[in-house]
Amino acid sequence: MNLAEIGNGLREARLSAGLSQAEIASIAGVSRATLNALENGRGDISSLTLLKVADLLSISLSLTPQNPTVRSRAASAIEMAAASASVSYALVLPGKQLAAALLTGTIDHQWMPHIAHFVDEQSSQMIIRVVRDVAASANVEPKKVWRNARKLADEVESANPRWKKTA
């Protein structure tokens, strides 16, 4: 396997997650130029940068998904994120409710604290997995789910910089 093959796999994973180069570069803490070079198999990319980007996109270095079945991965990522968002609350946010919120951009008032926790405290890697899995399970474009996630982040007035619009 060479850097061009790895770069192609990372580009495909990024696109399937509905993220631009600027967005994933910002999340990974690298420049867009570095990410572009990585995706195009050019430049002297450090192994740390490669691992950071691959990990964010849930890609193993063999370019196989770390969790091979979309259906089970979708359920587990969404359910894990919903459970994590519910830790501090008496009511438990159902995974179906989290998925519905990400598909519609709306949420019942009783779940607002859970959504605030999800958008502010969940790891970037988990949010990427959840968005990709919600989109795949509903057969919609990931960009639609990202748009709704940003809408929810705005609604709960998230201060997390990951929700700032990138170029």
C-alpha positions, 0 to 999 in steps of 0.5 A, a space after each residue: 500500500 502506498 501513500 496515494 492509496 491511503 490518501 484515496 481511502 481517506 478522501 472517500 471516508 471524508 466525503 462519505 462523512 459529508 465533511 470538506 477538507 477544511 472541516 476535517 483539517 480543523 477538527 484534526 488540527 492540521 492545515 487544509 494544505 496538509 490534508 490536501 497533500 495527504 489525500 493526493 499522496 504528495 508531500 512528507 506527511 508525518 505518521 502522527 498526522 496520518 494516524 490522527 486523520 485516519 482515526 477521526 474517520 474511523 479508518 484502519 491503516 489497512 483501509 477497512 472500516 474498524 466496524 465492518 457492518 454499517 447496521 450494527 455500527 450505526 446502532 452502536 454509535 448512535 446508542 453510545 452517543 445518546 447514552 453518553 449525552 444522558 449520563 447527567 440526567 434522569 431521563 435517558 435520550 433514546 438513540 432514535 430521538 438523537 437520530 431524529 433530531 439530526 435528521 430534522 434539525 429539531 428536538 423536543 424541549 425535554 431533550 435540549 440538555 442532552 443535545 447540548 451535552 452531545 454537541 459540546 462534550 462528545 468527541 469529534 470522532 464520535 460525532 463524525 461516526 454518528 453523523 455518517 451512520 445516521 445518514 447511512 441508516 436514513 439514506 440521506 446525504 451526510 451534509 444534510 445531517 451536518 447542517 442539522 447538527 450545526 442548527 442544533 448546536 446554534 439552538 443550544 448556543 454551543 460555545 464549542 469551536 467545532 461548530 463554527 462555519 469553516 470555508 
